[in-house]
Amino acid sequence: MQSGIKPGFGVCAAALSSIAMVGGEVSAANAGNGGGIDQPNIILILADDMGYGDVAALNERSKIPTPNLDRLVQEGAWFSDAHTPASVSTPTRYGLLTGRYCWRTRLKRGVLNGYGSPLIERERSTLGSMLQSRGYHTAVIGKWHLGLGFQAKGGGQVDPDVKKPEVDLSKPLTYSPNDVGFDESYIISASLDFPPYAYIQNHRVTEVPTKRQEALKFPAYTREGEKASGFSAVDTMDHMTEKVKDYIEKQAKTDEPFFLYFPLSAPHKPVMPHPRFIDLSSMGEYGDFVMQVDWTVGQVLDKLEEEGIDEETMVIYTSDNGSFMYRWDPADKATDHMSDRLSMGYYPENHEANYNYRGTKADIFEAGHRVPLMVKWPGTVKANQEIDEAVTLTDIFATFAEINDVALKRGQGEDSFSLLPVLTGDLKWNRKKPVVHHSSRGTFAIREDDWKLILTSGSGGRAKPRSGPFERPYQLYNLADDIHETKNVIDEHPDIAEKLEQKCLRIIANGASRYE
């Protein structure tokens, strides 16, 4: 694989004239407030469990129409080798907002539940607080899943390890996104299958739950728990979309730039598309839900145009991990989601939510963490660019810093490398350090150039064979020759495996990859 932008796309006229790494700090001679790139409004849309193959423009075999996501591909840069820092929700969201791998925190595997305690320390720099320091108004609308400060009945904080904690949802939260860089927040606490089923605005639950949500099986998968009487899972996406449109309309009337983080609740389970999308895809409820996600993105793009600020707004779209939909083999007598709505997978001839990559959500294999990543920034990012350099979502932190002329110091964005040079046309750019992958069971992999070393014997997640951290024998794949990860060549290249293993262990031990 060659790094950088594919030949023939040219160099953007707004490319930076000088970019350097000095003493561990990012500096940009022409970035942000200091020079040729004006501060854009920024909208960061994070889908929940959308696979690379769910975007029609990225999957030539897809039968699910996604015209608005396709538009982002056509009007901006798209990364064909982009990865989440983990293959499940909470750790990816931590890495995205802080530029730091989540396995450096107390969370070494899995995700938080809906009552989980805060994972981001108040003093830690986030995308929100960094952009606040440069004059941005900041907001998060959507799924949080990074822990909140719920108060327990009888006083004190909720114990997140208790299966059914006694929570007093009438009391204000002692911690919310407002405490880590967001001027406004309107969220659900975690995935839409976790209680409490209620909206939270800033530090208050908007309606104290008085009902109970029963546990349901796939596709309407939900856990039993507290529910507000006015809360409707099937209406959540529409509700959040209206909140986003109202925010854009309000901010368009001001002179300050804004940063809107819009983490969606779909197409994650419960797979409950709004009734107006049912049967539109002819690919079952999952396909209909993907179409609703696409429609939601279209609403954002249309609202920017309506308010006349689309040309001054940077829109980023990505996902927190791969899709949970399996690739079924008809020989295994599995049923297909198209014919059986209870089936959590497709035959490959019908749909490949994770394209042709091995595994599924939660795995260390490519399907677990290779995701769509599109960046639309009129006048700065040239349209219809494919960028095939391996990157990870932690890199968005340093990218926003460089756009706004923020010099990152130690303790900020420890695992983040700015994508601004490659977005603006630097054909010789590379990330400088390997990408580290992490699975739901806490297993590691390291990617450098075409080589990927998996430091476990199986998937490290849901696909069989499963495995835990550092279980041997390890796996080595050359992704240029074997994108499907079917030929373990570790016996043929023990020297490469040893070199990558030592690099991975060093990155883990050093506490940062940017300052090595």
N, C-alpha and C positions, 0 to 999 in steps of 0.2 A: 504494500500500500504506500502510496506517496502521500506526504503530508501537505496540508494547506488546501487552497482552493483548486478545483479542477481546472486544467488548462482551458483557455478560451473564454473565460469570464471577464478577464481584464482586471484592472486595478481601480478601485473607487477613487474619484477625484478628491474625496474628503479624507483620504488616508493620512494618517499621522506622519509628521516629518521626522519625529525622533521619539523612540520609545526605549527605555532602558530599565534594568534592574540594578539598583544601587544600594549596597549595604543592607539587603533584605527588605527594602522598601520599594514600592512601585512608584515610578515617576513618569510623567508624560509631558513632554514639552509643549504639546499642542492640544491637550485634552481639557474638557470640562470648562470651569470658569477661567482657566489660564490661557485659553487660546481659541483654536479654530472650530471646536465642536461645541455648539450651544447645549445647555442642559435640556434634555428631552423630558417630557412626561414619560413615565414608565408604567406599563401594565404587564405584570407577570402572571400568566394563567397556568396553573398546575392541575392537570387532569389527575384523577384518582384511578389507577390501574388500567390505563390505556396502553396497549401494546403498539410497537412500531408498525405492525401490519394493519392496524385499525385505520390508519390514514391512507386514503385511496391513492393519493399522489406518491406515496412511498411504497406502495404495494400494487404492482401491475396486475395482480390476480384478484384484488379485492372486489367484492360485489356490493359493498356497503358504500353508498355515496357520501362524501364528506367535502362538499364544495367550498366551505369556508376555511377549513384546514388546508385544503388544496391551494386556496388563494394565498395563505401565508407562505406556503412553499414557493409559489410562483412570484410573489412580490417581495420576497426577502431571501435570506440565507437559510439553508437547512443543513443540519449535521447528520451525516449517515453513520457516524461512529460515536454517538453521544450516549453517555451512561449516567445512571443514577448512582450516588455513592453507596447505596444499599438497595437490596431488592424487595424491601417492604417500606411501609409508609413513614412511621415516626423518624427513623434515622435519616431517611432521605430529606425530610423537611428540616431537620436540624442542620444537616450539611448545606442545604440550599440557603437557608437564612443566615448562617454563620460563616460559611466558607471553611468549615472544619469537619473532619470525619467524625461521625457520631460515636464510633467505637472508642473514641478517646474519652467519652463520658461514662457515667455509671451504667448506661444502657448498652450491654454487650451483645444482645440478641433480642429478637422479637420486637414488639411494639408496646406502647402504653395503652391502657384501656381508657374509657371515657372519663374516669375519675382520677387519672394519673396525676402525680405531682409534677411541678414544672421542671422541664429538662434544660431549658436555656437560662443560665444565670442572669440575674438582673444587670450585672456589670459587663456582661459580654456584648461586644459589638455585633449588631445584626444589620441586615440590609436596611431595615427601617431606621434604626438609630444613626447609621452612617449617612443615609440620605437626609434625615432630619438635620444633621449638622451642616448640610449644604443647602438648606433652605427649602427642602421639599415638605409638602404636607403628605402624610403617610396614612394608609388605611389597609386593613385586611378584612375581606368579606369572603366567608366560606368555611371550609373545614380546617381546623387548627391542628389537633392531634399531637400537641407538644407539651401537654400538661397544663393544669390550671390550679388556682388556689381555692378549691372548694372548702367550705367550713363544715365541720362535723356537727351533728346534733349533740347538744350538751357542751359544745365549745371545742376549740382546737382544730387542727387540720385533719382532713380526711386521710385515713391510712389506705394508700392505693393497693396494698397487698391483700386487703380484705375483699373477698369475692363480691359481697353485697354490702358495701359500706353504708352507714347511716349518715346521710348528707342532709344538711339544711339548705335547700336551694332558695330559701327566702332571704338568706343573708348575702351581702355583697362578697364577691370573690376577692381574696387577698392578693391575687396575681392573675393577670390577663395579658394579652398581647400589648396592651397599653403600657405595660411595665418594661417592655423590651423593644421600644422604638416605634410604636404605632399610635398616631394621634386618635384614630378611630378604629374600633373593631366591632364586627358583627359576625358571629361565628356559631358553628356547632362544635362541641368539644372534641370530637374524634370522628371516625368513620360513621357512616349513617347506619351501621349495624350495631353500634354501641350506645347504651344509655349514658347520660340522660338525654332523652329525646326532647330537646328544647333549644331555643335560640338564646344566645348570650350577647348582650350589647355592652361593650366596655366592661364594667365590673358587675353587671347585674343580669340575672336570668330574666328574660322579658315576660315570661309567664310561668309561674311556679307550677310544676307538674302535679296533677291531681289524679291522673289515670295510670294504668299499667299497660305497657306494650307486651304482647305475648311473643314468645319465641316462635319464629317461622323458619321453614326450610327454604332452600334455593328454589326458584330465583329470588323470592321475596325475603331473603335470609336476613333475620334480625335476632338480636338477643333480647331476652326478657328484661324489662326495666322501667324506670319512671318515665312518664310521657306527659307533656303539656297537652291540654285538651284541644288547643288550636294548632298543634304540630301535625303536619302531614308529610310523610316521606316522599310521596309521589309529587308533591308540590315544592319540595325543597329547592330544586334547581331553578325553577321559575322564580321563586321568592328571592333567592340570592341574586339572580340576574337583574331583577328589578331594583334591588338595592345598589347593585353596581352601576346601573344606568343612572340612577338618581345621584350617585356620587360623582360620576363623570360630568353630569349636567351642572352640578354645583361647582365643581372645581374649574370647569371651563369658563366660569364667570369671574375667576380670580386671576391675579397676575403671577401667583407662585406656581412652580412646577409641582406635580404630584406623583407619588408612587402608590400604585394600587396592586396589592397582592391578592389574587383571586384564585384560591385553591378550591377546585370543584369537588363535589361529592360523588361524581360519576366518571366512568361506568362501573365503579366499585359496587359490590353487593350492599344492600338489596338491589337487584336489577329490576327497577320499577320505573320504566319510562312513563312520562305523562301520557294519558290516553290518546292525545292527538298524534302521538308518534307510533302507536301500536300498529304493527303490520306494514309500516312504511318501507322497511328494509327488506322484507321477505326473508330475513335471516334470523328470525326469532327475536326474543325480547332484548338479548344482548345487542344485536345489530340495531334495533330500534333505539336503544340507549346511546349507542355511539352516535347515531344521527342526532339525538337531542344534544349531546355534547357539542357536536359540530354547529348546530343551530345557535347554541348559547354563545359560542365564539363569534358567530355572525352578528348576533345582537350587539356585542361589544364593538366590533368593527363598524357596524352601521351607526352606532351612537357617536363614535368618534367623528365620523363624517358629518353627521347631523349637527354636531356642535362646532364643526369647522376646525377641529384640532388634530385630525388624523395625520397631517403632514409633520406635526411637531411631537408626535407620540411614538415611542418605541414599544412594540408589542412582542412579547416572548411567550411562546407556547411550548409546554413540555409535559411530562408525566412523572409521577413519583416512583414508578417501577413498571415492570411489564404487566401484561394482562394475566388474570387468573384462569382464563379459558384455555383448556388443554387442547393439544392436537391429538385427536383420537385416531387410532388405527382400526379400521373396520374389522381386521382380523381378530382383534381382541373382543369383538362383539359388543363394543361400547355403542351407545346410541348417540345420535347427532342432535345438537341443540335445535337445528331447524325442524326436526321431526318430533323431538321430545323436549319440551320446554324445561324439564327438570334436569336435563343433561348439561354439565358444565364443561362443554367442549364441542369442537367441530371436527368433522373429517377434513383433511387438508384440501380436498378439491372444492369444498364449500367456503371455508374461510380459515385464514391463519392469522389470528389476532397478534401473535408475536412473530409474524412473517415466517421465515424459514429457520429461525434460530432454535437451538435446543433448550428444552426445559419450559418453565413457567414462572410466574411470580414467585418470589421467595428464594429462587435458586441462585447458585453462583454461576450457572451457565448463562449464555448471552440473553436468552429470553427473559431472565429475571431482572436485568438491569439495562439492556439496550433499548432506548426509548426515542420517540420523536423529539426533536428540538428545532424550532423554527424561530427566526429573529427578523422582524419587519421593522425597518427604521428608514423611512423615506429620506432621500438625499444624502444618506451616510452609508447604508448597507446596500450594495448593488443587488438588484432583483435576480431571482432564480439561480443562486449560487449553491452548488453542492460543496460542502466542506467535509473532507473525509479524515481529518485528524481526530484521534481518540481524545475526547474531553469528558469531563464529568460536571455535574450540576454545582459542585462546590465552586467551580470556576466563575460562576455568575457574580459572586461577591467581589472578586478582584476586578472584574469587568466593570461593574457599576462604580467601583472606586476610581478606576482610571478615567472613565467618562467624566467624573466630577472632580478630578484633580485631587484625590485623596491619597496621601502617602500612607500605605499600610505599615503599621508598626508590629513588633512582636506581640503575640497575643491576639492578633486580628487576622482572620482569614488564613489560618495556618496551612491549609491544604488547597489554596485557591490560586489560580494563574489566569491573568486577564486574557479574554478572548478578543478584546478590541482590535489588536493588530490584524488577526486573521479575518475579522468581520469587515475591516476597512481595506483589505487588499494585500496584506503582506504574504506573498507567496512562499516565503522561506520560514514562516513562523512554525515553531513547534512548542509543545507544552513544557519542555525542559525536564520534567520529572514524570515517572510512570503514574498511571492511574491505578488506584487500589479499589477493588470490588469487595463487597461484604454481603453475606446472605442472612436469611432469617435465623438460622441456627448458629450464627456467629463465625462462619467460615470465611476465609480470605482468598482472594486471587489478586494477581498483579499483572498489569498489561504494559508492555513496552514494545513499541513498533508493532510487528506482526505477531509477537509472541505473547502467550497468555499462560501463566503458571497458576494452577488451582491447587491450593495447599490443603487438599482433602481428597478423599477417594471417590466421593459421590457427588450428589447435587448440593449438599449443604442446605437443602430446603425441602420442597414438597415432592419433586419428581424422584422416582426410584432409579438407582439405589440412593437412599439418603445417607448422610454422614455428618459427623461433627468436626469441630476445628482441629486441624493438624493431624487428622487420621491418614495414615499412609496406606497404600502408595498414592503419591501425588499425580497430578495430570498436567501434561504440557501439550499445548496445541499451537500450531502455526495457522492463524486465522486467514492469512492470505491464501493458503492452500486448502484450508479445512474450516470454513466458517460455521459448519454444522457441529463442530467439536466431536467428531466421531473417531479420530485417529490420534490416540495418545502416543506421542513420540518421545516421551521422557527417556526411554532406554536408548534411543538414538542420539539424544542431545543432553546428556547429563550435565555437561559444563554450563549450558544455557540455563537449565533448571536450577543449578546451584547458584549461579549468579543472580537470577531473579529472586530466589528464595532469600538470599542475604539482603538484597535491596528491600524486599518487603518487610523483613524483620527489622531492618534499620529504620525504615519509615515509621513502623509501629513504635519502636522504642524511643525514637527521638522526640516524639510529641508534636512533630510538624514535618511536612514534606517541603515546604517553601524555603526553609532556612538551612537546609543541609549544606 
